[in-house]
Amino acid sequence: MKGSCTKLALFAMVLVVAMAAMASGQGTRVGFYSKTCRRAESIVKSTVESHFRTNPAVAPGLLRMHFHDCFVNGCDGSVLIDGPNTERKAVQNSLLRGFEVIDDAKGKLEAACPGVVSCADILALAARDSVVLTKGINWKVPTGRKDGRVSLQSDASSLPGFRSSIESQKQQFARFGLNTKDLVALVGGHTIGTAACLVFNYRLNNFTNGGPDPTIHPSFLPQLRALCPPNGNNLRRVDLDTGSADKFDTSFFTNLKNGRGVLESDQKLWTDPSTRSIIQQFLGEKGLKRLDFNKEFARSMVKMGNIGVKTGSNGEIRRVCSAIN
């Protein structure tokens, strides 16, 4: 009888530990490499900093890349794999930047700790470091992800589009356990970075009845038209957060409030009541409970970073992030 009770207690303990691991992100935890590769996070940080000094555009690029990775088959580094018909070749990922930063960090980590740190974890850490470099919040990133073995161009079709309705965006986020507040916070990452003219110039002239998108403020329209004229360079980059594209702050939401959103899907966050109320909370408008954008963004990033995490035999540690071992 005593032995049976002991076994039952042991089973209960194992079950609790397993459930805790699932709740924290299928086995990810802060400080995962503290014993196996103590310099892992510092190596990624210094690498991102080095590239950022030369090209600040890598910061928003790495943040976007992490998002695009997690929303396709989970946060498994599959967006990094290069080759025919991979996610990287999808139209939705054609403008991603910063692959060279991940490759550089991976090379340094392989020299320091061969076969230990996953590409998926490098990307998650680099995204956090990019926010910090643009004067945003710092947060602890749970690590312990394994890399995926599958990367298909067709799978990228699941990514939210720049013309997506709010209802569609909500549904896409909800599939991964992310709520409306997570949606607004994560899209708020557009406070840094740029977009190519080709993803929004349709809003400027022939959007409705031969005219522009009516949600664009009349004073902002000439500015966008000058940057992206008809028959102009469709690859020209335009700040997503006019006046503050290199700083992680709430001015992106102020721009949406003032009809100065560059992407249609971004501007819809203000025109839809369910998401507008969250923006108003981020902006600290009177009569509403204030929400700290930086803190909410960090919280949502941790949630997103645990989407479809692969651990154990479900994944591998790729020696080269752009290739399957």
C-alpha positions as CSV (number, residue, x, y, z in Angstrom):
1,M,0.0,0.0,0.0
2,K,2.8,2.4,0.9
3,G,4.6,1.6,-2.3
4,S,1.4,2.3,-4.3
5,C,1.0,5.7,-2.6
6,T,4.6,6.5,-3.3
7,K,4.2,5.6,-7.0
8,L,1.0,7.7,-7.2
9,A,2.7,10.7,-5.6
10,L,5.6,10.3,-8.0
11,F,3.2,10.1,-11.0
12,A,1.3,13.2,-9.8
13,M,4.6,15.1,-9.4
14,V,5.7,14.1,-13.0
15,L,2.3,15.2,-14.3
16,V,2.5,18.6,-12.6
17,V,6.0,19.2,-14.0
18,A,4.8,18.2,-17.5
19,M,1.9,20.5,-17.3
20,A,4.1,23.3,-16.1
21,A,6.4,22.8,-19.0
22,M,3.5,22.9,-21.4
23,A,2.2,26.1,-19.8
24,S,5.6,27.8,-20.1
25,G,5.8,27.0,-23.8
26,Q,6.3,23.3,-24.5
27,G,9.6,23.2,-22.7
28,T,11.1,26.6,-23.4
29,R,12.4,28.5,-20.3
30,V,14.5,31.5,-19.5
31,G,18.2,30.7,-19.2
32,F,17.9,27.4,-21.2
33,Y,21.6,27.7,-22.3
34,S,23.0,28.8,-18.9
35,K,25.0,25.6,-18.6
36,T,25.4,24.4,-22.1
37,C,26.4,27.7,-23.8
38,R,26.6,30.5,-21.2
39,R,27.5,33.2,-23.7
40,A,24.7,32.3,-26.1
41,E,22.6,35.4,-25.5
42,S,25.5,37.8,-25.3
43,I,26.9,36.5,-28.6
44,V,23.5,37.1,-30.3
45,K,23.2,40.5,-28.7
46,S,26.7,41.7,-29.8
47,T,26.2,40.4,-33.3
48,V,22.9,42.3,-33.7
49,E,24.5,45.4,-32.3
50,S,27.4,45.2,-34.7
51,H,25.1,44.9,-37.8
52,F,22.8,47.6,-36.4
53,R,25.6,50.1,-36.2
54,T,26.2,49.6,-39.9
55,N,22.6,49.2,-41.0
56,P,19.8,50.1,-38.6
57,A,17.3,48.6,-40.9
58,V,18.2,45.1,-39.7
59,A,16.3,45.8,-36.4
60,P,12.8,46.0,-37.9
61,G,13.8,43.3,-40.4
62,L,14.7,40.8,-37.6
63,L,11.5,41.6,-35.7
64,R,9.3,41.0,-38.8
65,M,11.3,37.8,-39.6
66,H,10.5,36.4,-36.1
67,F,6.8,37.1,-36.6
68,H,6.8,35.6,-40.1
69,D,8.6,32.5,-38.8
70,C,6.2,31.9,-35.9
71,F,3.0,32.3,-37.9
72,V,4.0,29.5,-40.3
73,N,4.4,26.1,-38.7
74,G,5.4,27.7,-35.4
75,C,8.6,29.3,-34.1
76,D,11.0,26.8,-35.6
77,G,13.4,28.8,-37.8
78,S,11.9,27.4,-41.0
79,V,11.7,30.9,-42.6
80,L,15.6,30.9,-42.5
81,I,15.9,27.9,-44.8
82,D,17.0,28.8,-48.3
83,G,16.2,26.8,-51.4
84,P,13.6,26.3,-54.1
85,N,10.0,26.4,-52.9
86,T,10.9,27.3,-49.3
87,E,9.0,29.9,-47.1
88,R,11.8,32.3,-47.8
89,K,10.8,32.3,-51.5
90,A,7.2,33.2,-50.9
91,V,6.0,36.6,-52.0
92,Q,5.0,37.3,-48.4
93,N,8.6,36.9,-47.3
94,S,10.3,38.4,-50.4
95,L,11.0,41.7,-48.6
96,L,12.3,40.3,-45.3
97,R,15.8,41.5,-44.3
98,G,18.4,40.4,-41.8
99,F,19.2,36.9,-42.8
100,E,22.9,37.7,-42.8
101,V,22.7,38.7,-39.1
102,I,21.3,35.3,-38.1
103,D,23.9,33.6,-40.2
104,D,26.7,35.6,-38.6
105,A,25.4,34.9,-35.1
106,K,25.1,31.2,-35.9
107,G,28.6,31.0,-37.1
108,K,29.9,32.6,-33.9
109,L,27.8,30.3,-31.7
110,E,28.9,27.2,-33.6
111,A,32.5,28.2,-32.9
112,A,31.8,28.7,-29.2
113,C,29.2,25.9,-28.6
114,P,28.9,23.5,-31.6
115,G,25.5,22.0,-32.2
116,V,23.9,23.6,-29.1
117,V,21.9,26.8,-29.9
118,S,19.1,26.5,-32.4
119,C,18.4,29.0,-35.2
120,A,14.9,29.4,-33.9
121,D,16.3,30.7,-30.6
122,I,18.8,32.9,-32.3
123,L,15.9,34.6,-34.2
124,A,13.8,35.0,-31.1
125,L,16.7,36.6,-29.2
126,A,17.6,38.8,-32.1
127,A,14.1,40.1,-32.3
128,R,14.2,41.2,-28.7
129,D,17.6,42.7,-29.1
130,S,16.3,44.7,-32.1
131,V,13.6,46.2,-30.0
132,V,16.0,47.2,-27.3
133,L,18.3,48.9,-29.8
134,T,15.5,51.0,-31.0
135,K,14.8,52.3,-27.5
136,G,12.1,49.7,-26.7
137,I,11.6,47.4,-23.8
138,N,13.9,44.6,-22.8
139,W,12.4,41.3,-21.7
140,K,13.5,37.8,-20.8
141,V,13.2,35.4,-23.8
142,P,12.4,31.8,-23.0
143,T,14.6,29.6,-25.1
144,G,15.0,25.9,-25.8
145,R,13.4,25.7,-29.2
146,K,14.5,23.1,-31.8
147,D,14.7,23.9,-35.5
148,G,12.1,22.6,-38.0
149,R,12.9,20.4,-40.9
150,V,10.1,21.5,-43.2
151,S,9.9,24.8,-45.1
152,L,7.3,25.1,-47.9
153,Q,6.6,28.2,-49.9
154,S,2.9,27.5,-50.0
155,D,2.6,27.5,-46.2
156,A,3.4,31.3,-46.1
157,S,-0.1,31.9,-47.4
158,S,-1.3,31.7,-43.8
159,L,0.4,35.0,-43.0
160,P,-1.8,38.0,-42.4
161,G,-1.9,40.3,-45.4
162,F,-1.6,44.0,-45.7
163,R,-5.2,44.2,-47.0
164,S,-6.7,41.8,-44.3
165,S,-9.8,42.9,-42.5
166,I,-9.7,43.1,-38.7
167,E,-12.0,40.1,-38.4
168,S,-9.7,38.1,-40.6
169,Q,-6.7,39.2,-38.6
170,K,-8.4,38.3,-35.3
171,Q,-9.2,34.8,-36.6
172,Q,-5.6,34.3,-37.8
173,F,-4.2,35.4,-34.4
174,A,-6.8,33.3,-32.5
175,R,-5.6,30.2,-34.2
176,F,-2.4,30.5,-32.2
177,G,-4.0,31.5,-28.9
178,L,-3.4,35.2,-29.4
179,N,-6.3,37.6,-28.5
180,T,-7.2,41.1,-29.8
181,K,-4.9,42.9,-27.4
182,D,-2.0,40.7,-28.6
183,L,-3.0,41.6,-32.2
184,V,-2.9,45.3,-31.6
185,A,0.3,45.1,-29.5
186,L,2.2,43.0,-32.1
187,V,1.1,45.0,-35.1
188,G,2.4,48.0,-33.0
189,G,5.8,46.6,-33.9
190,H,5.4,48.6,-37.1
191,T,6.5,51.6,-35.0
192,I,9.9,50.7,-36.4
193,G,10.7,50.0,-40.0
194,T,9.5,50.6,-43.5
195,A,7.3,49.2,-46.2
196,A,7.8,49.1,-50.0
197,C,5.5,51.3,-52.1
198,L,4.2,48.2,-53.9
199,V,2.3,47.0,-50.8
200,F,0.3,50.2,-50.3
201,N,0.3,52.4,-53.4
202,Y,-3.0,50.9,-54.5
203,R,-4.5,53.0,-51.7
204,L,-3.4,56.3,-53.2
205,N,-5.4,56.7,-56.4
206,N,-7.8,54.0,-57.5
207,F,-9.0,52.6,-54.2
208,T,-12.7,53.4,-54.5
209,N,-14.5,55.0,-57.5
210,G,-11.2,56.1,-58.9
211,G,-10.2,58.0,-55.8
212,P,-7.9,57.3,-52.8
213,D,-8.6,55.3,-49.7
214,P,-10.9,57.6,-47.7
215,T,-9.3,56.6,-44.4
216,I,-6.0,58.4,-45.4
217,H,-6.0,61.9,-44.0
218,P,-6.1,64.5,-46.8
219,S,-3.0,66.2,-45.6
220,F,-1.1,62.8,-45.6
221,L,-2.1,61.8,-49.1
222,P,0.2,64.2,-51.0
223,Q,3.1,63.1,-48.9
224,L,2.5,59.4,-49.8
225,R,1.9,60.2,-53.4
226,A,5.2,62.1,-53.6
227,L,7.0,59.2,-52.2
228,C,5.3,56.6,-54.3
229,P,4.2,58.3,-57.6
230,P,2.5,56.3,-60.4
231,N,5.1,54.4,-62.4
232,G,7.6,55.2,-59.7
233,N,10.0,52.8,-58.0
234,N,7.8,50.2,-56.3
235,L,10.6,49.0,-54.1
236,R,11.2,52.4,-52.5
237,R,10.9,52.1,-48.8
238,V,8.5,54.4,-46.8
239,D,8.4,54.7,-43.0
240,L,5.6,52.9,-41.4
241,D,5.6,55.3,-38.5
242,T,6.0,58.7,-40.0
243,G,8.3,60.9,-38.0
244,S,9.5,58.1,-35.7
245,A,10.4,55.1,-37.7
246,D,13.7,54.5,-35.9
247,K,12.3,54.6,-32.4
248,F,10.1,52.0,-30.6
249,D,7.3,54.1,-29.2
250,T,3.5,54.8,-29.4
251,S,3.7,57.4,-32.1
252,F,2.6,54.6,-34.6
253,F,-0.8,54.5,-32.8
254,T,-1.0,58.3,-32.8
255,N,-0.5,58.2,-36.6
256,L,-3.3,55.7,-37.0
257,K,-5.6,58.0,-34.9
258,N,-4.7,60.8,-37.3
259,G,-5.3,58.8,-40.5
260,R,-1.6,58.5,-41.2
261,G,-1.4,54.7,-41.3
262,V,0.7,53.5,-44.3
263,L,-0.7,50.0,-44.6
264,E,-4.4,49.4,-45.1
265,S,-4.4,46.6,-42.5
266,D,-2.8,48.9,-40.0
267,Q,-5.2,51.8,-40.5
268,K,-8.1,49.4,-40.0
269,L,-7.0,49.0,-36.3
270,W,-8.3,52.5,-35.8
271,T,-11.5,52.3,-37.9
272,D,-12.6,49.1,-36.1
273,P,-14.1,49.9,-32.7
274,S,-12.8,46.7,-31.0
275,T,-9.2,47.4,-31.8
276,R,-9.5,51.2,-31.6
277,S,-10.4,51.0,-27.9
278,I,-7.1,49.2,-27.3
279,I,-5.1,51.8,-29.2
280,Q,-6.8,54.5,-27.1
281,Q,-5.7,52.6,-23.9
282,F,-2.1,52.5,-25.3
283,L,-2.3,56.2,-25.9
284,G,-3.6,56.8,-22.4
285,E,-6.8,58.6,-23.4
286,K,-8.9,59.9,-20.6
287,G,-11.7,57.7,-19.3
288,L,-10.0,54.5,-20.2
289,K,-7.7,52.2,-18.3
290,R,-4.2,52.9,-19.4
291,L,-2.2,50.1,-21.0
292,D,1.6,50.2,-21.1
293,F,2.4,49.4,-24.8
294,N,6.0,48.3,-24.1
295,K,4.9,45.9,-21.4
296,E,2.0,44.5,-23.4
297,F,4.2,44.1,-26.5
298,A,6.8,42.1,-24.5
299,R,4.1,39.9,-23.0
300,S,2.6,39.3,-26.4
301,M,6.0,38.5,-27.9
302,V,6.6,35.8,-25.3
303,K,3.2,34.3,-26.1
304,M,3.9,34.5,-29.9
305,G,7.4,33.0,-29.3
306,N,5.9,29.9,-27.9
307,I,3.7,29.1,-30.9
308,G,4.3,25.6,-32.2
309,V,7.6,25.3,-30.4
310,K,9.5,22.1,-31.3
311,T,11.5,20.3,-28.6
312,G,13.1,16.9,-28.1
313,S,12.9,14.7,-31.2
314,N,10.4,16.9,-32.9
315,G,13.2,19.1,-34.2
316,E,16.9,19.5,-34.6
317,I,19.8,21.9,-34.1
318,R,20.8,23.1,-37.6
319,R,24.5,23.8,-38.0
320,V,23.7,26.2,-40.8
321,C,20.5,28.2,-40.5
322,S,19.8,28.4,-44.2
323,A,20.1,24.7,-44.7
324,I,18.5,21.5,-43.4
325,N,21.2,19.2,-41.9
